[in-house]
Amino acid sequence: MNEQTEIKQELLTRRLLRIAYRLDRLENTLVKMQLLQRNTQLLIERLLKDKRAVRKELQVLTELILNDPKSEK
């Protein structure tokens, strides 16, 4: 190979390495975002479960108060 071809090949190699590095960073970011999304989904599910439990408890307490013969109406 002549010198000019070697220089072009070196530049292309460097460019490919930069692209590979950027791609790796993008993939890592994507994985982190997917984990964050999954954790967020789990938190939402727990909050909804807690909300249902609180509503059920509120309903039971309300019925107890309304059905208590000692309560003033």
N, CA, C and O atoms as a CHARMM CRD file, in Angstrom:
* protein
*
  292
    1    1 MET  N      0.84700  -1.19100   0.00000 PROA 1      0.00000
    2    1 MET  CA     0.00000   0.00000   0.00000 PROA 1      0.00000
    3    1 MET  C      0.88000   1.23800   0.00000 PROA 1      0.00000
    4    1 MET  O      1.95500   1.28800   0.59800 PROA 1      0.00000
    5    2 ASN  N      0.36700   2.22100  -0.69800 PROA 2      0.00000
    6    2 ASN  CA     1.11800   3.46900  -0.65700 PROA 2      0.00000
    7    2 ASN  C      0.70600   4.27100   0.57100 PROA 2      0.00000
    8    2 ASN  O     -0.25500   3.92600   1.26000 PROA 2      0.00000
    9    3 GLU  N      1.42500   5.31600   0.82700 PROA 3      0.00000
   10    3 GLU  CA     1.22200   6.10800   2.04200 PROA 3      0.00000
   11    3 GLU  C     -0.16600   6.73800   2.09300 PROA 3      0.00000
   12    3 GLU  O     -0.78700   6.78700   3.15500 PROA 3      0.00000
   13    4 GLN  N     -0.65200   7.21800   0.95500 PROA 4      0.00000
   14    4 GLN  CA    -1.97100   7.86000   0.92800 PROA 4      0.00000
   15    4 GLN  C     -3.07500   6.85800   1.27600 PROA 4      0.00000
   16    4 GLN  O     -4.01100   7.19600   2.00100 PROA 4      0.00000
   17    5 THR  N     -2.97100   5.65200   0.77400 PROA 5      0.00000
   18    5 THR  CA    -3.95300   4.61400   1.07300 PROA 5      0.00000
   19    5 THR  C     -3.91900   4.25000   2.55300 PROA 5      0.00000
   20    5 THR  O     -4.96400   4.04000   3.17000 PROA 5      0.00000
   21    6 GLU  N     -2.72200   4.17600   3.11600 PROA 6      0.00000
   22    6 GLU  CA    -2.58700   3.87300   4.54200 PROA 6      0.00000
   23    6 GLU  C     -3.21700   4.96400   5.40400 PROA 6      0.00000
   24    6 GLU  O     -3.86200   4.67400   6.41100 PROA 6      0.00000
   25    7 ILE  N     -3.02800   6.20800   5.00600 PROA 7      0.00000
   26    7 ILE  CA    -3.61600   7.33300   5.74800 PROA 7      0.00000
   27    7 ILE  C     -5.13900   7.25300   5.69000 PROA 7      0.00000
   28    7 ILE  O     -5.81300   7.42100   6.70500 PROA 7      0.00000
   29    8 LYS  N     -5.68100   6.99400   4.48700 PROA 8      0.00000
   30    8 LYS  CA    -7.13400   6.87300   4.34500 PROA 8      0.00000
   31    8 LYS  C     -7.66500   5.72700   5.20100 PROA 8      0.00000
   32    8 LYS  O     -8.70100   5.85100   5.85300 PROA 8      0.00000
   33    9 GLN  N     -6.94200   4.61600   5.18700 PROA 9      0.00000
   34    9 GLN  CA    -7.37600   3.46000   5.96600 PROA 9      0.00000
   35    9 GLN  C     -7.33900   3.78100   7.46400 PROA 9      0.00000
   36    9 GLN  O     -8.24100   3.38800   8.20400 PROA 9      0.00000
   37   10 GLU  N     -6.31500   4.48500   7.90400 PROA 10     0.00000
   38   10 GLU  CA    -6.21300   4.87900   9.31100 PROA 10     0.00000
   39   10 GLU  C     -7.35800   5.80900   9.69600 PROA 10     0.00000
   40   10 GLU  O     -7.94100   5.66200  10.77000 PROA 10     0.00000
   41   11 LEU  N     -7.68100   6.75700   8.83700 PROA 11     0.00000
   42   11 LEU  CA    -8.79000   7.67400   9.11300 PROA 11     0.00000
   43   11 LEU  C    -10.12000   6.92900   9.18000 PROA 11     0.00000
   44   11 LEU  O    -10.94600   7.19300  10.05400 PROA 11     0.00000
   45   12 LEU  N    -10.31700   6.00300   8.25600 PROA 12     0.00000
   46   12 LEU  CA   -11.54700   5.21300   8.27100 PROA 12     0.00000
   47   12 LEU  C    -11.63300   4.34700   9.52500 PROA 12     0.00000
   48   12 LEU  O    -12.70500   4.20100  10.11200 PROA 12     0.00000
   49   13 THR  N    -10.51000   3.77900   9.93000 PROA 13     0.00000
   50   13 THR  CA   -10.48300   2.96000  11.14500 PROA 13     0.00000
   51   13 THR  C    -10.83800   3.79800  12.35900 PROA 13     0.00000
   52   13 THR  O    -11.63300   3.36800  13.19500 PROA 13     0.00000
   53   14 ARG  N    -10.26400   4.97900  12.47000 PROA 14     0.00000
   54   14 ARG  CA   -10.57500   5.87400  13.59100 PROA 14     0.00000
   55   14 ARG  C    -12.05000   6.25900  13.58800 PROA 14     0.00000
   56   14 ARG  O    -12.70000   6.30600  14.63300 PROA 14     0.00000
   57   15 ARG  N    -12.56100   6.53200  12.39700 PROA 15     0.00000
   58   15 ARG  CA   -13.97300   6.90400  12.28600 PROA 15     0.00000
   59   15 ARG  C    -14.87200   5.75100  12.72800 PROA 15     0.00000
   60   15 ARG  O    -15.85000   5.95400  13.44800 PROA 15     0.00000
   61   16 LEU  N    -14.53300   4.54800  12.29400 PROA 16     0.00000
   62   16 LEU  CA   -15.30300   3.37000  12.69800 PROA 16     0.00000
   63   16 LEU  C    -15.24600   3.16000  14.21000 PROA 16     0.00000
   64   16 LEU  O    -16.24900   2.79500  14.82400 PROA 16     0.00000
   65   17 LEU  N    -14.09000   3.38500  14.80400 PROA 17     0.00000
   66   17 LEU  CA   -13.96400   3.24200  16.25700 PROA 17     0.00000
   67   17 LEU  C    -14.82000   4.26700  16.99100 PROA 17     0.00000
   68   17 LEU  O    -15.44300   3.94400  18.00200 PROA 17     0.00000
   69   18 ARG  N    -14.85500   5.50000  16.49000 PROA 18     0.00000
   70   18 ARG  CA   -15.70300   6.53400  17.10400 PROA 18     0.00000
   71   18 ARG  C    -17.17500   6.15300  16.99100 PROA 18     0.00000
   72   18 ARG  O    -17.94300   6.30700  17.94000 PROA 18     0.00000
   73   19 ILE  N    -17.55500   5.65700  15.82500 PROA 19     0.00000
   74   19 ILE  CA   -18.94800   5.24400  15.62000 PROA 19     0.00000
   75   19 ILE  C    -19.29000   4.07500  16.54200 PROA 19     0.00000
   76   19 ILE  O    -20.36800   4.04900  17.13700 PROA 19     0.00000
   77   20 ALA  N    -18.38600   3.11500  16.66400 PROA 20     0.00000
   78   20 ALA  CA   -18.62100   1.96500  17.54200 PROA 20     0.00000
   79   20 ALA  C    -18.75000   2.41900  18.99200 PROA 20     0.00000
   80   20 ALA  O    -19.59000   1.90300  19.72900 PROA 20     0.00000
   81   21 TYR  N    -17.92700   3.37500  19.40700 PROA 21     0.00000
   82   21 TYR  CA   -17.99600   3.90000  20.77300 PROA 21     0.00000
   83   21 TYR  C    -19.33400   4.58900  21.01400 PROA 21     0.00000
   84   21 TYR  O    -19.96800   4.38400  22.04900 PROA 21     0.00000
   85   22 ARG  N    -19.76000   5.40600  20.05500 PROA 22     0.00000
   86   22 ARG  CA   -21.05100   6.09500  20.18500 PROA 22     0.00000
   87   22 ARG  C    -22.19800   5.09300  20.23500 PROA 22     0.00000
   88   22 ARG  O    -23.13100   5.24800  21.02300 PROA 22     0.00000
   89   23 LEU  N    -22.12800   4.07600  19.40200 PROA 23     0.00000
   90   23 LEU  CA   -23.16100   3.04000  19.39600 PROA 23     0.00000
   91   23 LEU  C    -23.21000   2.32200  20.74100 PROA 23     0.00000
   92   23 LEU  O    -24.29100   2.04400  21.26100 PROA 23     0.00000
   93   24 ASP  N    -22.05100   2.02700  21.29800 PROA 24     0.00000
   94   24 ASP  CA   -21.99200   1.37700  22.60400 PROA 24     0.00000
   95   24 ASP  C    -22.62600   2.25500  23.67600 PROA 24     0.00000
   96   24 ASP  O    -23.36900   1.76200  24.52400 PROA 24     0.00000
   97   25 ARG  N    -22.33700   3.54400  23.64400 PROA 25     0.00000
   98   25 ARG  CA   -22.93200   4.47300  24.61100 PROA 25     0.00000
   99   25 ARG  C    -24.44600   4.54100  24.44700 PROA 25     0.00000
  100   25 ARG  O    -25.17900   4.57600  25.43500 PROA 25     0.00000
  101   26 LEU  N    -24.91300   4.56000  23.20000 PROA 26     0.00000
  102   26 LEU  CA   -26.35700   4.57500  22.95000 PROA 26     0.00000
  103   26 LEU  C    -27.02200   3.30100  23.47300 PROA 26     0.00000
  104   26 LEU  O    -28.09800   3.35400  24.06700 PROA 26     0.00000
  105   27 GLU  N    -26.38100   2.16900  23.25100 PROA 27     0.00000
  106   27 GLU  CA   -26.93300   0.90600  23.74300 PROA 27     0.00000
  107   27 GLU  C    -26.99200   0.89900  25.26700 PROA 27     0.00000
  108   27 GLU  O    -27.97800   0.44300  25.84700 PROA 27     0.00000
  109   28 ASN  N    -25.94200   1.40100  25.92200 PROA 28     0.00000
  110   28 ASN  CA   -25.93900   1.47500  27.38900 PROA 28     0.00000
  111   28 ASN  C    -27.04900   2.38600  27.89000 PROA 28     0.00000
  112   28 ASN  O    -27.71700   2.07400  28.87600 PROA 28     0.00000
  113   29 THR  N    -27.24400   3.50500  27.21700 PROA 29     0.00000
  114   29 THR  CA   -28.31000   4.42800  27.59800 PROA 29     0.00000
  115   29 THR  C    -29.67200   3.76700  27.43000 PROA 29     0.00000
  116   29 THR  O    -30.55100   3.92300  28.27800 PROA 29     0.00000
  117   30 LEU  N    -29.84400   3.04000  26.35300 PROA 30     0.00000
  118   30 LEU  CA   -31.10300   2.33800  26.11000 PROA 30     0.00000
  119   30 LEU  C    -31.38800   1.31700  27.20700 PROA 30     0.00000
  120   30 LEU  O    -32.51500   1.22000  27.69100 PROA 30     0.00000
  121   31 VAL  N    -30.37400   0.56200  27.59800 PROA 31     0.00000
  122   31 VAL  CA   -30.54900  -0.42700  28.66800 PROA 31     0.00000
  123   31 VAL  C    -30.94900   0.27000  29.96400 PROA 31     0.00000
  124   31 VAL  O    -31.84900  -0.19100  30.66500 PROA 31     0.00000
  125   32 LYS  N    -30.28500   1.37800  30.28300 PROA 32     0.00000
  126   32 LYS  CA   -30.62300   2.13000  31.50000 PROA 32     0.00000
  127   32 LYS  C    -32.05400   2.65500  31.43800 PROA 32     0.00000
  128   32 LYS  O    -32.77800   2.62100  32.43300 PROA 32     0.00000
  129   33 MET  N    -32.45500   3.13700  30.27600 PROA 33     0.00000
  130   33 MET  CA   -33.81800   3.65000  30.12600 PROA 33     0.00000
  131   33 MET  C    -34.83900   2.52500  30.27500 PROA 33     0.00000
  132   33 MET  O    -35.89600   2.72500  30.87200 PROA 33     0.00000
  133   34 GLN  N    -34.53200   1.35000  29.73900 PROA 34     0.00000
  134   34 GLN  CA   -35.44400   0.21500  29.87400 PROA 34     0.00000
  135   34 GLN  C    -35.57900  -0.20400  31.33600 PROA 34     0.00000
  136   34 GLN  O    -36.67400  -0.52400  31.79800 PROA 34     0.00000
  137   35 LEU  N    -34.45500  -0.19900  32.06400 PROA 35     0.00000
  138   35 LEU  CA   -34.51500  -0.52400  33.49400 PROA 35     0.00000
  139   35 LEU  C    -35.32300   0.51300  34.25500 PROA 35     0.00000
  140   35 LEU  O    -36.12100   0.17700  35.13000 PROA 35     0.00000
  141   36 LEU  N    -35.10900   1.77300  33.91400 PROA 36     0.00000
  142   36 LEU  CA   -35.85800   2.84400  34.56300 PROA 36     0.00000
  143   36 LEU  C    -37.35200   2.70600  34.27800 PROA 36     0.00000
  144   36 LEU  O    -38.18100   2.88400  35.17000 PROA 36     0.00000
  145   37 GLN  N    -37.68700   2.38700  33.03200 PROA 37     0.00000
  146   37 GLN  CA   -39.08900   2.19800  32.66700 PROA 37     0.00000
  147   37 GLN  C    -39.69800   1.03900  33.46000 PROA 37     0.00000
  148   37 GLN  O    -40.82100   1.14000  33.95400 PROA 37     0.00000
  149   38 ARG  N    -38.95600  -0.05100  33.57500 PROA 38     0.00000
  150   38 ARG  CA   -39.46600  -1.21700  34.32000 PROA 38     0.00000
  151   38 ARG  C    -39.65900  -0.86900  35.79500 PROA 38     0.00000
  152   38 ARG  O    -40.67500  -1.22100  36.39300 PROA 38     0.00000
  153   39 ASN  N    -38.67900  -0.17600  36.37600 PROA 39     0.00000
  154   39 ASN  CA   -38.80500   0.22500  37.78100 PROA 39     0.00000
  155   39 ASN  C    -39.98000   1.16900  37.97600 PROA 39     0.00000
  156   39 ASN  O    -40.69900   1.07500  38.97000 PROA 39     0.00000
  157   40 THR  N    -40.17500   2.07200  37.03500 PROA 40     0.00000
  158   40 THR  CA   -41.30600   2.99600  37.10800 PROA 40     0.00000
  159   40 THR  C    -42.61900   2.22600  37.03900 PROA 40     0.00000
  160   40 THR  O    -43.55600   2.52100  37.78100 PROA 40     0.00000
  161   41 GLN  N    -42.68600   1.25000  36.15800 PROA 41     0.00000
  162   41 GLN  CA   -43.89500   0.43700  36.03000 PROA 41     0.00000
  163   41 GLN  C    -44.17800  -0.32500  37.31900 PROA 41     0.00000
  164   41 GLN  O    -45.32800  -0.41900  37.74600 PROA 41     0.00000
  165   42 LEU  N    -43.13200  -0.87000  37.94000 PROA 42     0.00000
  166   42 LEU  CA   -43.31700  -1.58200  39.20700 PROA 42     0.00000
  167   42 LEU  C    -43.82100  -0.63900  40.29400 PROA 42     0.00000
  168   42 LEU  O    -44.69000  -1.00700  41.08400 PROA 42     0.00000
  169   43 LEU  N    -43.27800   0.57000  40.33500 PROA 43     0.00000
  170   43 LEU  CA   -43.73600   1.55500  41.32000 PROA 43     0.00000
  171   43 LEU  C    -45.20000   1.91400  41.09900 PROA 43     0.00000
  172   43 LEU  O    -45.97000   2.02500  42.05200 PROA 43     0.00000
  173   44 ILE  N    -45.57700   2.09400  39.84600 PROA 44     0.00000
  174   44 ILE  CA   -46.97400   2.41800  39.52800 PROA 44     0.00000
  175   44 ILE  C    -47.88900   1.27900  39.97700 PROA 44     0.00000
  176   44 ILE  O    -48.94600   1.51800  40.56200 PROA 44     0.00000
  177   45 GLU  N    -47.47800   0.04800  39.70000 PROA 45     0.00000
  178   45 GLU  CA   -48.29000  -1.10200  40.11200 PROA 45     0.00000
  179   45 GLU  C    -48.44100  -1.15600  41.62800 PROA 45     0.00000
  180   45 GLU  O    -49.52700  -1.43600  42.13400 PROA 45     0.00000
  181   46 ARG  N    -47.36000  -0.89000  42.35100 PROA 46     0.00000
  182   46 ARG  CA   -47.43200  -0.89100  43.82300 PROA 46     0.00000
  183   46 ARG  C    -48.33700   0.22000  44.32900 PROA 46     0.00000
  184   46 ARG  O    -49.12300   0.01700  45.25500 PROA 46     0.00000
  185   47 LEU  N    -48.22600   1.39500  43.72000 PROA 47     0.00000
  186   47 LEU  CA   -49.08300   2.51000  44.13300 PROA 47     0.00000
  187   47 LEU  C    -50.55400   2.19900  43.88700 PROA 47     0.00000
  188   47 LEU  O    -51.40200   2.50300  44.72500 PROA 47     0.00000
  189   48 LEU  N    -50.85700   1.59900  42.75200 PROA 48     0.00000
  190   48 LEU  CA   -52.24700   1.23400  42.46300 PROA 48     0.00000
  191   48 LEU  C    -52.75400   0.18200  43.44700 PROA 48     0.00000
  192   48 LEU  O    -53.90600   0.23000  43.87900 PROA 48     0.00000
  193   49 LYS  N    -51.89100  -0.75900  43.79600 PROA 49     0.00000
  194   49 LYS  CA   -52.27700  -1.78100  44.77500 PROA 49     0.00000
  195   49 LYS  C    -52.54000  -1.13400  46.13200 PROA 49     0.00000
  196   49 LYS  O    -53.52700  -1.44900  46.79700 PROA 49     0.00000
  197   50 ASP  N    -51.65000  -0.22500  46.53900 PROA 50     0.00000
  198   50 ASP  CA   -51.85000   0.49600  47.80600 PROA 50     0.00000
  199   50 ASP  C    -53.12800   1.32300  47.77100 PROA 50     0.00000
  200   50 ASP  O    -53.86000   1.39200  48.75800 PROA 50     0.00000
  201   51 LYS  N    -53.38900   1.95000  46.62800 PROA 51     0.00000
  202   51 LYS  CA   -54.59800   2.76700  46.48900 PROA 51     0.00000
  203   51 LYS  C    -55.84400   1.90600  46.67600 PROA 51     0.00000
  204   51 LYS  O    -56.78100   2.29800  47.37200 PROA 51     0.00000
  205   52 ARG  N    -55.84600   0.73000  46.04900 PROA 52     0.00000
  206   52 ARG  CA   -56.98800  -0.18100  46.20100 PROA 52     0.00000
  207   52 ARG  C    -57.14300  -0.62600  47.65200 PROA 52     0.00000
  208   52 ARG  O    -58.26000  -0.70500  48.16500 PROA 52     0.00000
  209   53 ALA  N    -56.02800  -0.91500  48.31100 PROA 53     0.00000
  210   53 ALA  CA   -56.08400  -1.34900  49.71300 PROA 53     0.00000
  211   53 ALA  C    -56.62000  -0.23600  50.60300 PROA 53     0.00000
  212   53 ALA  O    -57.42300  -0.49200  51.50000 PROA 53     0.00000
  213   54 VAL  N    -56.18300   0.98900  50.36400 PROA 54     0.00000
  214   54 VAL  CA   -56.65200   2.12700  51.16200 PROA 54     0.00000
  215   54 VAL  C    -58.13800   2.35700  50.92400 PROA 54     0.00000
  216   54 VAL  O    -58.88400   2.60900  51.87100 PROA 54     0.00000
  217   55 ARG  N    -58.57400   2.27500  49.67800 PROA 55     0.00000
  218   55 ARG  CA   -60.00500   2.45500  49.38200 PROA 55     0.00000
  219   55 ARG  C    -60.85400   1.39000  50.06500 PROA 55     0.00000
  220   55 ARG  O    -61.92400   1.67800  50.60100 PROA 55     0.00000
  221   56 LYS  N    -60.35800   0.15700  50.03500 PROA 56     0.00000
  222   56 LYS  CA   -61.09700  -0.93300  50.67800 PROA 56     0.00000
  223   56 LYS  C    -61.17600  -0.69300  52.18500 PROA 56     0.00000
  224   56 LYS  O    -62.23300  -0.86800  52.79200 PROA 56     0.00000
  225   57 GLU  N    -60.06500  -0.29600  52.77700 PROA 57     0.00000
  226   57 GLU  CA   -60.05000  -0.01100  54.21200 PROA 57     0.00000
  227   57 GLU  C    -60.97500   1.15100  54.54500 PROA 57     0.00000
  228   57 GLU  O    -61.68000   1.11600  55.55400 PROA 57     0.00000
  229   58 LEU  N    -60.97500   2.16600  53.71400 PROA 58     0.00000
  230   58 LEU  CA   -61.86100   3.31500  53.91500 PROA 58     0.00000
  231   58 LEU  C    -63.32700   2.88600  53.84100 PROA 58     0.00000
  232   58 LEU  O    -64.15800   3.33000  54.63300 PROA 58     0.00000
  233   59 GLN  N    -63.62300   2.02800  52.88900 PROA 59     0.00000
  234   59 GLN  CA   -64.99300   1.53700  52.74200 PROA 59     0.00000
  235   59 GLN  C    -65.42600   0.74600  53.98100 PROA 59     0.00000
  236   59 GLN  O    -66.53900   0.92500  54.47500 PROA 59     0.00000
  237   60 VAL  N    -64.55600  -0.11600  54.47300 PROA 60     0.00000
  238   60 VAL  CA   -64.87800  -0.90500  55.66900 PROA 60     0.00000
  239   60 VAL  C    -65.10100   0.00900  56.86200 PROA 60     0.00000
  240   60 VAL  O    -66.07000  -0.16200  57.60100 PROA 60     0.00000
  241   61 LEU  N    -64.21800   0.97300  57.05700 PROA 61     0.00000
  242   61 LEU  CA   -64.36000   1.89800  58.18400 PROA 61     0.00000
  243   61 LEU  C    -65.62600   2.73900  58.06000 PROA 61     0.00000
  244   61 LEU  O    -66.30800   2.98600  59.05400 PROA 61     0.00000
  245   62 THR  N    -65.93600   3.17200  56.85900 PROA 62     0.00000
  246   62 THR  CA   -67.15400   3.95900  56.63900 PROA 62     0.00000
  247   62 THR  C    -68.38700   3.13600  56.98500 PROA 62     0.00000
  248   62 THR  O    -69.30400   3.62800  57.64300 PROA 62     0.00000
  249   63 GLU  N    -68.40800   1.88900  56.54300 PROA 63     0.00000
  250   63 GLU  CA   -69.54300   1.01300  56.85800 PROA 63     0.00000
  251   63 GLU  C    -69.65700   0.77200  58.35900 PROA 63     0.00000
  252   63 GLU  O    -70.76200   0.73600  58.90000 PROA 63     0.00000
  253   64 LEU  N    -68.53000   0.60900  59.02600 PROA 64     0.00000
  254   64 LEU  CA   -68.55900   0.41300  60.48000 PROA 64     0.00000
  255   64 LEU  C    -69.14200   1.63500  61.18100 PROA 64     0.00000
  256   64 LEU  O    -69.95100   1.51000  62.10100 PROA 64     0.00000
  257   65 ILE  N    -68.72900   2.79800  60.74300 PROA 65     0.00000
  258   65 ILE  CA   -69.23500   4.03400  61.35100 PROA 65     0.00000
  259   65 ILE  C    -70.72400   4.19300  61.07500 PROA 65     0.00000
  260   65 ILE  O    -71.49300   4.53300  61.97400 PROA 65     0.00000
  261   66 LEU  N    -71.12900   3.95000  59.84000 PROA 66     0.00000
  262   66 LEU  CA   -72.54200   4.11500  59.48100 PROA 66     0.00000
  263   66 LEU  C    -73.43800   3.08200  60.16400 PROA 66     0.00000
  264   66 LEU  O    -74.59600   3.37000  60.46700 PROA 66     0.00000
  265   67 ASN  N    -72.91800   1.90600  60.40200 PROA 67     0.00000
  266   67 ASN  CA   -73.72100   0.83500  61.00400 PROA 67     0.00000
  267   67 ASN  C    -73.59500   0.76900  62.52100 PROA 67     0.00000
  268   67 ASN  O    -74.21000  -0.08400  63.16000 PROA 67     0.00000
  269   68 ASP  N    -72.81100   1.65400  63.08900 PROA 68     0.00000
  270   68 ASP  CA   -72.62600   1.65600  64.54400 PROA 68     0.00000
  271   68 ASP  C    -73.87200   2.23700  65.21100 PROA 68     0.00000
  272   68 ASP  O    -74.21600   3.39500  64.97500 PROA 68     0.00000
  273   69 PRO  N    -74.54200   1.45100  66.03200 PROA 69     0.00000
  274   69 PRO  CA   -75.76300   1.96300  66.68200 PROA 69     0.00000
  275   69 PRO  C    -75.46900   3.09900  67.65700 PROA 69     0.00000
  276   69 PRO  O    -76.37000   3.86500  67.99800 PROA 69     0.00000
  277   70 LYS  N    -74.24400   3.21600  68.10300 PROA 70     0.00000
  278   70 LYS  CA   -73.89300   4.27800  69.04400 PROA 70     0.00000
  279   70 LYS  C    -73.66800   5.61600  68.35000 PROA 70     0.00000
  280   70 LYS  O    -73.69100   6.67000  68.98500 PROA 70     0.00000
  281   71 SER  N    -73.45100   5.56000  67.04800 PROA 71     0.00000
  282   71 SER  CA   -73.17000   6.82400  66.35000 PROA 71     0.00000
  283   71 SER  C    -74.43300   7.66300  66.24900 PROA 71     0.00000
  284   71 SER  O    -75.53800   7.15200  66.06800 PROA 71     0.00000
  285   72 GLU  N    -74.23300   8.94100  66.37100 PROA 72     0.00000
  286   72 GLU  CA   -75.37700   9.86500  66.28600 PROA 72     0.00000
  287   72 GLU  C    -75.66800  10.16100  64.83600 PROA 72     0.00000
  288   72 GLU  O    -74.76500  10.38000  64.02800 PROA 72     0.00000
  289   73 LYS  N    -76.93400  10.16200  64.52700 PROA 73     0.00000
  290   73 LYS  CA   -77.31000  10.43200  63.13200 PROA 73     0.00000
  291   73 LYS  C    -78.10200  11.69300  63.03300 PROA 73     0.00000
  292   73 LYS  O    -78.50600  12.08300  61.93700 PROA 73     0.00000
